[in-house]
Amino acid sequence: MRVMLIERDAAGWSLVLLSGALGAYACWLFHERLSGAIAHGILGLFVS
């Protein structure tokens, strides 16, 4: 009984960690795209 509870708890924590990691990756990806777009826009202003 206790083992089942611990396993379920571990599964819950791994789910939380996984969703947190996915959220952090999504934020990083969005930031990379955004800063890349901003840098591209600034370069475009200087070039044109």
PDBQT receptor file of N, H, CA, C and O in Angstrom, charges set to zero:
ATOM      1  N   MET A   1       0.834  -1.204   0.000  1.00  0.00    +0.000 N 
ATOM      2  CA  MET A   1       0.000   0.000   0.000  1.00  0.00    +0.000 C 
ATOM      3  C   MET A   1       0.868   1.253   0.000  1.00  0.00    +0.000 C 
ATOM      4  O   MET A   1       0.643   2.184  -0.774  1.00  0.00    +0.000 OA
ATOM      5  N   ARG A   2       1.852   1.259   0.871  1.00  0.00    +0.000 N 
ATOM      6  H   ARG A   2       2.036   0.504   1.500  1.00  0.00    +0.000 HD
ATOM      7  CA  ARG A   2       2.740   2.431   0.923  1.00  0.00    +0.000 C 
ATOM      8  C   ARG A   2       3.556   2.558  -0.357  1.00  0.00    +0.000 C 
ATOM      9  O   ARG A   2       3.817   3.661  -0.837  1.00  0.00    +0.000 OA
ATOM     10  N   VAL A   3       3.954   1.416  -0.898  1.00  0.00    +0.000 N 
ATOM     11  H   VAL A   3       3.742   0.520  -0.507  1.00  0.00    +0.000 HD
ATOM     12  CA  VAL A   3       4.748   1.450  -2.133  1.00  0.00    +0.000 C 
ATOM     13  C   VAL A   3       3.935   2.066  -3.273  1.00  0.00    +0.000 C 
ATOM     14  O   VAL A   3       4.454   2.864  -4.053  1.00  0.00    +0.000 OA
ATOM     15  N   MET A   4       2.665   1.691  -3.363  1.00  0.00    +0.000 N 
ATOM     16  H   MET A   4       2.243   1.043  -2.730  1.00  0.00    +0.000 HD
ATOM     17  CA  MET A   4       1.793   2.255  -4.392  1.00  0.00    +0.000 C 
ATOM     18  C   MET A   4       1.699   3.774  -4.241  1.00  0.00    +0.000 C 
ATOM     19  O   MET A   4       1.737   4.510  -5.227  1.00  0.00    +0.000 OA
ATOM     20  N   LEU A   5       1.577   4.222  -3.015  1.00  0.00    +0.000 N 
ATOM     21  H   LEU A   5       1.546   3.624  -2.214  1.00  0.00    +0.000 HD
ATOM     22  CA  LEU A   5       1.463   5.651  -2.749  1.00  0.00    +0.000 C 
ATOM     23  C   LEU A   5       2.742   6.377  -3.170  1.00  0.00    +0.000 C 
ATOM     24  O   LEU A   5       2.689   7.446  -3.777  1.00  0.00    +0.000 OA
ATOM     25  N   ILE A   6       3.890   5.781  -2.839  1.00  0.00    +0.000 N 
ATOM     26  H   ILE A   6       3.933   4.913  -2.345  1.00  0.00    +0.000 HD
ATOM     27  CA  ILE A   6       5.173   6.394  -3.191  1.00  0.00    +0.000 C 
ATOM     28  C   ILE A   6       5.342   6.433  -4.715  1.00  0.00    +0.000 C 
ATOM     29  O   ILE A   6       5.802   7.429  -5.272  1.00  0.00    +0.000 OA
ATOM     30  N   GLU A   7       4.966   5.342  -5.374  1.00  0.00    +0.000 N 
ATOM     31  H   GLU A   7       4.592   4.532  -4.921  1.00  0.00    +0.000 HD
ATOM     32  CA  GLU A   7       5.084   5.309  -6.833  1.00  0.00    +0.000 C 
ATOM     33  C   GLU A   7       4.189   6.354  -7.485  1.00  0.00    +0.000 C 
ATOM     34  O   GLU A   7       4.592   7.026  -8.433  1.00  0.00    +0.000 OA
ATOM     35  N   ARG A   8       2.964   6.484  -6.964  1.00  0.00    +0.000 N 
ATOM     36  H   ARG A   8       2.637   5.938  -6.193  1.00  0.00    +0.000 HD
ATOM     37  CA  ARG A   8       2.047   7.477  -7.516  1.00  0.00    +0.000 C 
ATOM     38  C   ARG A   8       2.587   8.882  -7.275  1.00  0.00    +0.000 C 
ATOM     39  O   ARG A   8       2.473   9.754  -8.136  1.00  0.00    +0.000 OA
ATOM     40  N   ASP A   9       3.173   9.097  -6.108  1.00  0.00    +0.000 N 
ATOM     41  H   ASP A   9       3.266   8.389  -5.408  1.00  0.00    +0.000 HD
ATOM     42  CA  ASP A   9       3.752  10.397  -5.787  1.00  0.00    +0.000 C 
ATOM     43  C   ASP A   9       4.922  10.698  -6.724  1.00  0.00    +0.000 C 
ATOM     44  O   ASP A   9       5.063  11.817  -7.217  1.00  0.00    +0.000 OA
ATOM     45  N   ALA A  10       5.763   9.681  -6.962  1.00  0.00    +0.000 N 
ATOM     46  H   ALA A  10       5.649   8.772  -6.561  1.00  0.00    +0.000 HD
ATOM     47  CA  ALA A  10       6.906   9.861  -7.860  1.00  0.00    +0.000 C 
ATOM     48  C   ALA A  10       6.428  10.179  -9.275  1.00  0.00    +0.000 C 
ATOM     49  O   ALA A  10       7.013  11.015  -9.964  1.00  0.00    +0.000 OA
ATOM     50  N   ALA A  11       5.364   9.507  -9.699  1.00  0.00    +0.000 N 
ATOM     51  H   ALA A  11       4.889   8.828  -9.139  1.00  0.00    +0.000 HD
ATOM     52  CA  ALA A  11       4.821   9.771 -11.033  1.00  0.00    +0.000 C 
ATOM     53  C   ALA A  11       4.299  11.206 -11.112  1.00  0.00    +0.000 C 
ATOM     54  O   ALA A  11       4.489  11.889 -12.119  1.00  0.00    +0.000 OA
ATOM     55  N   GLY A  12       3.640  11.656 -10.042  1.00  0.00    +0.000 N 
ATOM     56  H   GLY A  12       3.485  11.101  -9.224  1.00  0.00    +0.000 HD
ATOM     57  CA  GLY A  12       3.139  13.026 -10.012  1.00  0.00    +0.000 C 
ATOM     58  C   GLY A  12       4.267  14.042 -10.074  1.00  0.00    +0.000 C 
ATOM     59  O   GLY A  12       4.185  15.038 -10.793  1.00  0.00    +0.000 OA
ATOM     60  N   TRP A  13       5.332  13.776  -9.305  1.00  0.00    +0.000 N 
ATOM     61  H   TRP A  13       5.399  12.967  -8.721  1.00  0.00    +0.000 HD
ATOM     62  CA  TRP A  13       6.458  14.702  -9.297  1.00  0.00    +0.000 C 
ATOM     63  C   TRP A  13       7.172  14.725 -10.639  1.00  0.00    +0.000 C 
ATOM     64  O   TRP A  13       7.595  15.784 -11.104  1.00  0.00    +0.000 OA
ATOM     65  N   SER A  14       7.309  13.553 -11.266  1.00  0.00    +0.000 N 
ATOM     66  H   SER A  14       6.966  12.693 -10.889  1.00  0.00    +0.000 HD
ATOM     67  CA  SER A  14       7.973  13.521 -12.571  1.00  0.00    +0.000 C 
ATOM     68  C   SER A  14       7.136  14.270 -13.605  1.00  0.00    +0.000 C 
ATOM     69  O   SER A  14       7.677  14.910 -14.506  1.00  0.00    +0.000 OA
ATOM     70  N   LEU A  15       5.805  14.186 -13.468  1.00  0.00    +0.000 N 
ATOM     71  H   LEU A  15       5.365  13.666 -12.736  1.00  0.00    +0.000 HD
ATOM     72  CA  LEU A  15       4.920  14.915 -14.374  1.00  0.00    +0.000 C 
ATOM     73  C   LEU A  15       5.094  16.422 -14.174  1.00  0.00    +0.000 C 
ATOM     74  O   LEU A  15       5.136  17.183 -15.140  1.00  0.00    +0.000 OA
ATOM     75  N   VAL A  16       5.193  16.840 -12.918  1.00  0.00    +0.000 N 
ATOM     76  H   VAL A  16       5.159  16.221 -12.133  1.00  0.00    +0.000 HD
ATOM     77  CA  VAL A  16       5.398  18.255 -12.607  1.00  0.00    +0.000 C 
ATOM     78  C   VAL A  16       6.734  18.734 -13.170  1.00  0.00    +0.000 C 
ATOM     79  O   VAL A  16       6.818  19.808 -13.766  1.00  0.00    +0.000 OA
ATOM     80  N   LEU A  17       7.778  17.925 -12.975  1.00  0.00    +0.000 N 
ATOM     81  H   LEU A  17       7.710  17.053 -12.491  1.00  0.00    +0.000 HD
ATOM     82  CA  LEU A  17       9.100  18.296 -13.481  1.00  0.00    +0.000 C 
ATOM     83  C   LEU A  17       9.109  18.351 -15.004  1.00  0.00    +0.000 C 
ATOM     84  O   LEU A  17       9.718  19.237 -15.604  1.00  0.00    +0.000 OA
ATOM     85  N   LEU A  18       8.425  17.390 -15.620  1.00  0.00    +0.000 N 
ATOM     86  H   LEU A  18       7.930  16.671 -15.133  1.00  0.00    +0.000 HD
ATOM     87  CA  LEU A  18       8.379  17.345 -17.080  1.00  0.00    +0.000 C 
ATOM     88  C   LEU A  18       7.663  18.565 -17.647  1.00  0.00    +0.000 C 
ATOM     89  O   LEU A  18       8.137  19.192 -18.595  1.00  0.00    +0.000 OA
ATOM     90  N   SER A  19       6.512  18.896 -17.055  1.00  0.00    +0.000 N 
ATOM     91  H   SER A  19       6.127  18.386 -16.285  1.00  0.00    +0.000 HD
ATOM     92  CA  SER A  19       5.764  20.056 -17.540  1.00  0.00    +0.000 C 
ATOM     93  C   SER A  19       6.548  21.342 -17.280  1.00  0.00    +0.000 C 
ATOM     94  O   SER A  19       6.499  22.272 -18.085  1.00  0.00    +0.000 OA
ATOM     95  N   GLY A  20       7.268  21.398 -16.165  1.00  0.00    +0.000 N 
ATOM     96  H   GLY A  20       7.309  20.642 -15.511  1.00  0.00    +0.000 HD
ATOM     97  CA  GLY A  20       8.096  22.562 -15.872  1.00  0.00    +0.000 C 
ATOM     98  C   GLY A  20       9.222  22.707 -16.881  1.00  0.00    +0.000 C 
ATOM     99  O   GLY A  20       9.529  23.811 -17.332  1.00  0.00    +0.000 OA
ATOM    100  N   ALA A  21       9.837  21.580 -17.231  1.00  0.00    +0.000 N 
ATOM    101  H   ALA A  21       9.588  20.683 -16.864  1.00  0.00    +0.000 HD
ATOM    102  CA  ALA A  21      10.929  21.604 -18.205  1.00  0.00    +0.000 C 
ATOM    103  C   ALA A  21      10.404  22.014 -19.578  1.00  0.00    +0.000 C 
ATOM    104  O   ALA A  21      11.050  22.784 -20.290  1.00  0.00    +0.000 OA
ATOM    105  N   LEU A  22       9.237  21.501 -19.945  1.00  0.00    +0.000 N 
ATOM    106  H   LEU A  22       8.713  20.876 -19.367  1.00  0.00    +0.000 HD
ATOM    107  CA  LEU A  22       8.645  21.871 -21.232  1.00  0.00    +0.000 C 
ATOM    108  C   LEU A  22       8.299  23.355 -21.267  1.00  0.00    +0.000 C 
ATOM    109  O   LEU A  22       8.503  24.023 -22.281  1.00  0.00    +0.000 OA
ATOM    110  N   GLY A  23       7.775  23.866 -20.157  1.00  0.00    +0.000 N 
ATOM    111  H   GLY A  23       7.609  23.324 -19.334  1.00  0.00    +0.000 HD
ATOM    112  CA  GLY A  23       7.442  25.283 -20.080  1.00  0.00    +0.000 C 
ATOM    113  C   GLY A  23       8.681  26.157 -20.194  1.00  0.00    +0.000 C 
ATOM    114  O   GLY A  23       8.671  27.181 -20.878  1.00  0.00    +0.000 OA
ATOM    115  N   ALA A  24       9.748  25.745 -19.516  1.00  0.00    +0.000 N 
ATOM    116  H   ALA A  24       9.756  24.914 -18.961  1.00  0.00    +0.000 HD
ATOM    117  CA  ALA A  24      11.001  26.502 -19.565  1.00  0.00    +0.000 C 
ATOM    118  C   ALA A  24      11.576  26.474 -20.976  1.00  0.00    +0.000 C 
ATOM    119  O   ALA A  24      12.085  27.483 -21.464  1.00  0.00    +0.000 OA
ATOM    120  N   TYR A  25      11.494  25.316 -21.631  1.00  0.00    +0.000 N 
ATOM    121  H   TYR A  25      11.080  24.497 -21.235  1.00  0.00    +0.000 HD
ATOM    122  CA  TYR A  25      12.003  25.203 -22.998  1.00  0.00    +0.000 C 
ATOM    123  C   TYR A  25      11.197  26.082 -23.954  1.00  0.00    +0.000 C 
ATOM    124  O   TYR A  25      11.756  26.732 -24.838  1.00  0.00    +0.000 OA
ATOM    125  N   ALA A  26       9.874  26.093 -23.765  1.00  0.00    +0.000 N 
ATOM    126  H   ALA A  26       9.419  25.566 -23.047  1.00  0.00    +0.000 HD
ATOM    127  CA  ALA A  26       9.017  26.921 -24.613  1.00  0.00    +0.000 C 
ATOM    128  C   ALA A  26       9.346  28.402 -24.425  1.00  0.00    +0.000 C 
ATOM    129  O   ALA A  26       9.409  29.157 -25.395  1.00  0.00    +0.000 OA
ATOM    130  N   CYS A  27       9.553  28.813 -23.174  1.00  0.00    +0.000 N 
ATOM    131  H   CYS A  27       9.502  28.199 -22.386  1.00  0.00    +0.000 HD
ATOM    132  CA  CYS A  27       9.911  30.209 -22.891  1.00  0.00    +0.000 C 
ATOM    133  C   CYS A  27      11.251  30.551 -23.529  1.00  0.00    +0.000 C 
ATOM    134  O   CYS A  27      11.412  31.621 -24.116  1.00  0.00    +0.000 OA
ATOM    135  N   TRP A  28      12.230  29.622 -23.409  1.00  0.00    +0.000 N 
ATOM    136  H   TRP A  28      12.099  28.753 -22.932  1.00  0.00    +0.000 HD
ATOM    137  CA  TRP A  28      13.557  29.865 -23.979  1.00  0.00    +0.000 C 
ATOM    138  C   TRP A  28      13.472  29.981 -25.494  1.00  0.00    +0.000 C 
ATOM    139  O   TRP A  28      14.080  30.862 -26.100  1.00  0.00    +0.000 OA
ATOM    140  N   LEU A  29      12.692  29.058 -26.102  1.00  0.00    +0.000 N 
ATOM    141  H   LEU A  29      12.198  28.342 -25.609  1.00  0.00    +0.000 HD
ATOM    142  CA  LEU A  29      12.555  29.061 -27.554  1.00  0.00    +0.000 C 
ATOM    143  C   LEU A  29      11.907  30.362 -28.021  1.00  0.00    +0.000 C 
ATOM    144  O   LEU A  29      12.347  30.969 -28.997  1.00  0.00    +0.000 OA
ATOM    145  N   PHE A  30      10.845  30.790 -27.306  1.00  0.00    +0.000 N 
ATOM    146  H   PHE A  30      10.488  30.297 -26.512  1.00  0.00    +0.000 HD
ATOM    147  CA  PHE A  30      10.157  32.029 -27.649  1.00  0.00    +0.000 C 
ATOM    148  C   PHE A  30      11.113  33.213 -27.521  1.00  0.00    +0.000 C 
ATOM    149  O   PHE A  30      11.121  34.098 -28.377  1.00  0.00    +0.000 OA
ATOM    150  N   HIS A  31      11.922  33.235 -26.452  1.00  0.00    +0.000 N 
ATOM    151  H   HIS A  31      11.916  32.516 -25.757  1.00  0.00    +0.000 HD
ATOM    152  CA  HIS A  31      12.861  34.322 -26.232  1.00  0.00    +0.000 C 
ATOM    153  C   HIS A  31      13.922  34.351 -27.320  1.00  0.00    +0.000 C 
ATOM    154  O   HIS A  31      14.293  35.418 -27.809  1.00  0.00    +0.000 OA
ATOM    155  N   GLU A  32      14.414  33.152 -27.703  1.00  0.00    +0.000 N 
ATOM    156  H   GLU A  32      14.112  32.286 -27.306  1.00  0.00    +0.000 HD
ATOM    157  CA  GLU A  32      15.415  33.076 -28.767  1.00  0.00    +0.000 C 
ATOM    158  C   GLU A  32      14.837  33.615 -30.078  1.00  0.00    +0.000 C 
ATOM    159  O   GLU A  32      15.484  34.396 -30.777  1.00  0.00    +0.000 OA
ATOM    160  N   ARG A  33      13.620  33.191 -30.400  1.00  0.00    +0.000 N 
ATOM    161  H   ARG A  33      13.095  32.557 -29.833  1.00  0.00    +0.000 HD
ATOM    162  CA  ARG A  33      12.984  33.643 -31.639  1.00  0.00    +0.000 C 
ATOM    163  C   ARG A  33      12.765  35.153 -31.598  1.00  0.00    +0.000 C 
ATOM    164  O   ARG A  33      13.011  35.851 -32.581  1.00  0.00    +0.000 OA
ATOM    165  N   LEU A  34      12.298  35.650 -30.445  1.00  0.00    +0.000 N 
ATOM    166  H   LEU A  34      12.098  35.083 -29.646  1.00  0.00    +0.000 HD
ATOM    167  CA  LEU A  34      11.986  37.066 -30.307  1.00  0.00    +0.000 C 
ATOM    168  C   LEU A  34      13.250  37.907 -30.430  1.00  0.00    +0.000 C 
ATOM    169  O   LEU A  34      13.269  38.892 -31.168  1.00  0.00    +0.000 OA
ATOM    170  N   SER A  35      14.311  37.527 -29.709  1.00  0.00    +0.000 N 
ATOM    171  H   SER A  35      14.296  36.726 -29.110  1.00  0.00    +0.000 HD
ATOM    172  CA  SER A  35      15.552  38.299 -29.769  1.00  0.00    +0.000 C 
ATOM    173  C   SER A  35      16.171  38.194 -31.159  1.00  0.00    +0.000 C 
ATOM    174  O   SER A  35      16.776  39.151 -31.642  1.00  0.00    +0.000 OA
ATOM    175  N   GLY A  36      16.023  37.036 -31.806  1.00  0.00    +0.000 N 
ATOM    176  H   GLY A  36      15.532  36.259 -31.414  1.00  0.00    +0.000 HD
ATOM    177  CA  GLY A  36      16.521  36.882 -33.167  1.00  0.00    +0.000 C 
ATOM    178  C   GLY A  36      15.777  37.798 -34.124  1.00  0.00    +0.000 C 
ATOM    179  O   GLY A  36      16.381  38.409 -35.006  1.00  0.00    +0.000 OA
ATOM    180  N   ALA A  37      14.459  37.891 -33.946  1.00  0.00    +0.000 N 
ATOM    181  H   ALA A  37      13.969  37.395 -33.230  1.00  0.00    +0.000 HD
ATOM    182  CA  ALA A  37      13.647  38.746 -34.806  1.00  0.00    +0.000 C 
ATOM    183  C   ALA A  37      13.996  40.214 -34.581  1.00  0.00    +0.000 C 
ATOM    184  O   ALA A  37      14.069  40.993 -35.531  1.00  0.00    +0.000 OA
ATOM    185  N   ILE A  38      14.212  40.587 -33.320  1.00  0.00    +0.000 N 
ATOM    186  H   ILE A  38      14.153  39.954 -32.548  1.00  0.00    +0.000 HD
ATOM    187  CA  ILE A  38      14.566  41.971 -32.999  1.00  0.00    +0.000 C 
ATOM    188  C   ILE A  38      15.929  42.319 -33.597  1.00  0.00    +0.000 C 
ATOM    189  O   ILE A  38      16.098  43.381 -34.195  1.00  0.00    +0.000 OA
ATOM    190  N   ALA A  39      16.899  41.418 -33.433  1.00  0.00    +0.000 N 
ATOM    191  H   ALA A  39      16.761  40.554 -32.947  1.00  0.00    +0.000 HD
ATOM    192  CA  ALA A  39      18.232  41.650 -33.992  1.00  0.00    +0.000 C 
ATOM    193  C   ALA A  39      18.153  41.731 -35.512  1.00  0.00    +0.000 C 
ATOM    194  O   ALA A  39      18.825  42.563 -36.122  1.00  0.00    +0.000 OA
ATOM    195  N   HIS A  40      17.344  40.881 -36.124  1.00  0.00    +0.000 N 
ATOM    196  H   HIS A  40      16.799  40.205 -35.628  1.00  0.00    +0.000 HD
ATOM    197  CA  HIS A  40      17.180  40.890 -37.573  1.00  0.00    +0.000 C 
ATOM    198  C   HIS A  40      16.550  42.199 -38.023  1.00  0.00    +0.000 C 
ATOM    199  O   HIS A  40      16.941  42.762 -39.046  1.00  0.00    +0.000 OA
ATOM    200  N   GLY A  41      15.569  42.685 -37.258  1.00  0.00    +0.000 N 
ATOM    201  H   GLY A  41      15.252  42.227 -36.427  1.00  0.00    +0.000 HD
ATOM    202  CA  GLY A  41      14.922  43.945 -37.597  1.00  0.00    +0.000 C 
ATOM    203  C   GLY A  41      15.884  45.120 -37.499  1.00  0.00    +0.000 C 
ATOM    204  O   GLY A  41      15.873  46.010 -38.349  1.00  0.00    +0.000 OA
ATOM    205  N   ILE A  42      16.724  45.124 -36.453  1.00  0.00    +0.000 N 
ATOM    206  H   ILE A  42      16.733  44.401 -35.762  1.00  0.00    +0.000 HD
ATOM    207  CA  ILE A  42      17.696  46.204 -36.279  1.00  0.00    +0.000 C 
ATOM    208  C   ILE A  42      18.717  46.171 -37.410  1.00  0.00    +0.000 C 
ATOM    209  O   ILE A  42      19.068  47.210 -37.969  1.00  0.00    +0.000 OA
ATOM    210  N   LEU A  43      19.196  44.961 -37.747  1.00  0.00    +0.000 N 
ATOM    211  H   LEU A  43      18.911  44.117 -37.293  1.00  0.00    +0.000 HD
ATOM    212  CA  LEU A  43      20.139  44.832 -38.858  1.00  0.00    +0.000 C 
ATOM    213  C   LEU A  43      19.483  45.287 -40.156  1.00  0.00    +0.000 C 
ATOM    214  O   LEU A  43      20.116  45.948 -40.979  1.00  0.00    +0.000 OA
ATOM    215  N   GLY A  44      18.210  44.931 -40.337  1.00  0.00    +0.000 N 
ATOM    216  H   GLY A  44      17.695  44.394 -39.669  1.00  0.00    +0.000 HD
ATOM    217  CA  GLY A  44      17.485  45.337 -41.538  1.00  0.00    +0.000 C 
ATOM    218  C   GLY A  44      17.382  46.850 -41.641  1.00  0.00    +0.000 C 
ATOM    219  O   GLY A  44      17.481  47.413 -42.732  1.00  0.00    +0.000 OA
ATOM    220  N   LEU A  45      17.183  47.510 -40.498  1.00  0.00    +0.000 N 
ATOM    221  H   LEU A  45      17.103  47.052 -39.612  1.00  0.00    +0.000 HD
ATOM    222  CA  LEU A  45      17.103  48.968 -40.492  1.00  0.00    +0.000 C 
ATOM    223  C   LEU A  45      18.435  49.586 -40.913  1.00  0.00    +0.000 C 
ATOM    224  O   LEU A  45      18.476  50.546 -41.682  1.00  0.00    +0.000 OA
ATOM    225  N   PHE A  46      19.526  49.013 -40.388  1.00  0.00    +0.000 N 
ATOM    226  H   PHE A  46      19.492  48.233 -39.763  1.00  0.00    +0.000 HD
ATOM    227  CA  PHE A  46      20.836  49.569 -40.721  1.00  0.00    +0.000 C 
ATOM    228  C   PHE A  46      21.214  49.289 -42.171  1.00  0.00    +0.000 C 
ATOM    229  O   PHE A  46      21.813  50.134 -42.836  1.00  0.00    +0.000 OA
ATOM    230  N   VAL A  47      20.858  48.094 -42.661  1.00  0.00    +0.000 N 
ATOM    231  H   VAL A  47      20.371  47.408 -42.121  1.00  0.00    +0.000 HD
ATOM    232  CA  VAL A  47      21.249  47.715 -44.017  1.00  0.00    +0.000 C 
ATOM    233  C   VAL A  47      20.457  48.497 -45.062  1.00  0.00    +0.000 C 
ATOM    234  O   VAL A  47      21.024  48.963 -46.050  1.00  0.00    +0.000 OA
ATOM    235  N   SER A  48      19.154  48.643 -44.850  1.00  0.00    +0.000 N 
ATOM    236  H   SER A  48      18.693  48.264 -44.047  1.00  0.00    +0.000 HD
ATOM    237  CA  SER A  48      18.315  49.272 -45.872  1.00  0.00    +0.000 C 
ATOM    238  C   SER A  48      18.445  50.783 -45.894  1.00  0.00    +0.000 C 
ATOM    239  O   SER A  48      17.797  51.447 -46.703  1.00  0.00    +0.000 OA
TER     240      SER A  48
